């Protein structure tokens, strides 16, 4: 499978000095412009993080559809949609519509979400876990309904009074063929990755794992990927899944880069997250040639077919286009990537 790369934007916006994204409109419109620029560079995917009750991107489908309308090749996706907040049938309609607009380019990442500032935020949207259910339980129940819906399963019944006494099943509309194999689960542990494989989803693994065995982050993540692929095979699915990992990569090629990122920590971090000992991946910053060498030795990067590079979106489109250009020219080729698309700029 060809190695792919993409960018992942957290979509932050603040009306503060130095920020190029002063408003929600800035964040949304600049994400579209960055996707257009990324496609011209040959980058394979544009991805956004979804967070509620934050000055970040919260409603991904209008944004992804807008990216689709402005581009022709690049994939667009999420990392990730927090299912606790979602009506799975409405999300199935939105996902299918977005996928049709894009011509089958949606790569939808979902999960139980990440730690947040809102206290029981999903309850404000009307979704309350009952009977001792955990957040993970709620998310897994919803993904079952969502997957059935995009598969075309009947999720409602006709009204016999309006159909001449005939009763039958109704599927959500529209349907988008192929979307089912482009759903990703954001897994923070090895066990969750194996569960996602059994359900038949692709694996999305970020720069955080909510477990720690004492080995370096890339090795732990590579183990997660291996377990996922083995479980997927054992489940008997008849298609090949994809695996993505995320990396924070900040090449320093100009004085402004050195001012922003010259002192970034370059080691894994271990700490407690929601009471669980977790391991956080390092930031790769500095000379592009050194970063390329280090990423080429990263076991999880070697194992994954897709690598998502986080971008400091508050620095604006021009800065992030230059960052992505440096990655495509001097870093990504070292991990086995080459530009895609007839319009891509060749090295």
Secondary structure, 3 states (H helix, E strand, C coil): CCCEEEEEECCCCCCCCCCCCCCHHHHHHHHHHHHHHHHHHCCCEEEECCCCCCCCCCCHHHHHHHHHHHCCCCEEEECCEEHHHCCHHHHHHHHHHHHHHHCCCEEEEEECCCCCCCCCHHHHCCCCCCCCCCHHHHHHHHHHHHHHHHCCCCCEECCHHHCCCCCCEECCCCCCCCHHHHEEEECCCHHHHHHHHHHCCEEEECCEECCCCCCCHHHHHHHHHHHHHHHHHHHCCCCCCCEEEEEEEEECCCHHHHHHHCCCCCCCEEEEECCEEEEECCEEEECHHHHHHHHHCCHHHHHCCEEEEEECHHHHHHHHHHHHHHHHHHHHHHHCCCCCCCCCCCC
